[in-house]
Amino acid sequence: KSPDPVFETVDGVYGPAHNGFFKSPDGTEDWIVYHANDSRFGVCDTNRTTRIQKFTWNSDGTPNFGTPLAVDTDIPVPSGE
């Protein structure tokens, strides 16, 4: 367990939580799926949206999730789609 958050709120993306993971169809990429809110005053209602993004691995074998992406960020489809 990390003593610090590994995926947390950033400006414009609040409360990323309840995540899951999957591999791209061709098995070459790792992805995280989670939900978050665009407003810091948001609650767990219909304004909370599902998001996905690719993540990588650090040299010590721990995941590097980066920072949560805004809901309007263009991302490539998973490899093999």
C-alpha positions as CSV (number, residue, x, y, z in Angstrom):
1,K,0.0,0.0,0.0
2,S,1.2,3.5,-0.9
3,P,1.4,6.0,1.9
4,D,0.3,8.7,-0.6
5,P,-2.6,8.8,-3.0
6,V,-1.8,7.2,-6.4
7,F,-4.7,8.8,-8.3
8,E,-6.4,11.9,-6.9
9,T,-8.3,15.1,-7.6
10,V,-6.8,17.6,-9.9
11,D,-8.2,21.0,-11.1
12,G,-11.3,20.2,-13.1
13,V,-11.5,16.5,-12.1
14,Y,-12.9,15.9,-8.7
15,G,-13.3,12.7,-6.7
16,P,-12.0,10.1,-9.0
17,A,-13.0,6.8,-7.5
18,H,-14.4,3.3,-7.8
19,N,-12.0,2.1,-10.4
20,G,-11.4,-1.0,-12.4
21,F,-8.8,-2.2,-14.8
22,F,-8.7,-3.9,-18.2
23,K,-6.3,-4.7,-21.0
24,S,-6.6,-3.4,-24.5
25,P,-8.1,-6.0,-27.0
26,D,-4.6,-6.8,-28.3
27,G,-3.2,-7.2,-24.7
28,T,-0.5,-4.5,-25.1
29,E,-2.0,-1.7,-23.0
30,D,-3.4,-1.3,-19.5
31,W,-6.4,0.9,-18.9
32,I,-8.1,2.3,-15.8
33,V,-11.9,3.0,-15.7
34,Y,-13.2,5.2,-12.9
35,H,-15.8,7.8,-12.2
36,A,-15.3,11.5,-11.4
37,N,-17.1,14.8,-11.3
38,D,-16.3,18.1,-13.1
39,S,-17.3,20.2,-10.1
40,R,-15.7,20.4,-6.7
41,F,-19.2,20.8,-5.4
42,G,-20.5,17.7,-7.2
43,V,-22.1,14.8,-5.5
44,C,-22.6,11.2,-6.5
45,D,-25.5,11.8,-8.9
46,T,-26.0,11.9,-12.6
47,N,-23.3,14.6,-13.0
48,R,-20.6,12.0,-12.1
49,T,-19.3,10.5,-15.3
50,T,-17.4,7.3,-16.2
51,R,-13.9,7.8,-17.7
52,I,-11.1,5.7,-19.0
53,Q,-7.5,6.3,-19.6
54,K,-4.3,4.3,-20.4
55,F,-1.7,3.9,-17.6
56,T,1.8,2.7,-17.5
57,W,4.1,0.9,-15.1
58,N,7.0,2.3,-13.1
59,S,10.4,0.5,-13.1
60,D,9.7,-0.8,-9.6
61,G,6.5,-2.6,-10.8
62,T,4.0,-0.1,-9.4
63,P,1.3,1.4,-11.6
64,N,1.7,5.0,-12.8
65,F,-1.9,6.2,-13.3
66,G,-0.9,9.8,-14.2
67,T,-3.5,12.4,-13.5
68,P,-7.3,12.0,-14.1
69,L,-8.3,13.5,-17.4
70,A,-11.1,16.0,-17.9
71,V,-14.2,14.4,-19.4
72,D,-13.8,16.3,-22.7
73,T,-10.2,15.1,-23.2
74,D,-9.7,13.3,-26.5
75,I,-8.0,9.9,-26.0
76,P,-7.1,7.2,-28.5
77,V,-9.1,4.0,-28.4
78,P,-7.5,1.0,-26.8
79,S,-5.0,-0.8,-29.0
80,G,-6.6,-3.5,-31.1
81,E,-10.0,-1.8,-31.3
